[in-house]
Amino acid sequence: MENAAAGPTFRDATDADVDALVALIESAYRGDASRAGWTTEADILEGQRTDPDGVLEVIKAPDGKLLVVERDDRVVACCQLEHRGTHAYFGMFAVSPDLQGAGLGKVVIAEAERRARQDWDVTEMHMTVISVRDDLIAWYERRGYRRTGKMTPFPYGDERFGIPQRADLQFELLVKPLV
């Protein structure tokens, strides 16, 4: 059992983290391993969620960062923050399936919001979620995010984002004021 009292540590990702981050993100969303947690997309998407090039691109982005969350020297969660003018974008959020449901995700999103306000003085956090992920959207709504009804198409045919198992996938924009 981990020492929960110690809490997680946060740091910006480096090139050396790419393999661990790809493994974490894949484990949280794809394949049978992802079914240990509740954020799995295994029933709606097959194939990869990300790859080393995609993670490295986020790490190197000039207006963003990829936060690494560690506990007991193990990468247990991550999230992307990108500065976009008056708002920040929150993405690439993953929590290790064996730690989902224990409150770590709430800690990570709260820290991401705090850093976005502190580092960039933004007034909103934006994210996109696959619109059929009702359980995940409800979780974000409990954290103060609201559905906007603004949809963008899923990139069908681009296997870098997975292989869709249904024809109705799209992304919905969720927004939270950071005041």
Secondary structure, DSSP 8 states (H G I E B T S, - for coil): ---GGG--EEEE--GGGHHHHHHHHHHHHSTGGGGGSS---TTTEES-S--HHHHHHHHH-TTEEEEEEEETTEEEEEEEEEEETTEEEEEEEEE-GGGTTTTHHHHHHHHHHHHHHHHH--SEEEEEEETT-HHHHHHHHHTT-EEEEEEEE--TT-GGG-EESSS--EEEEEEEE--
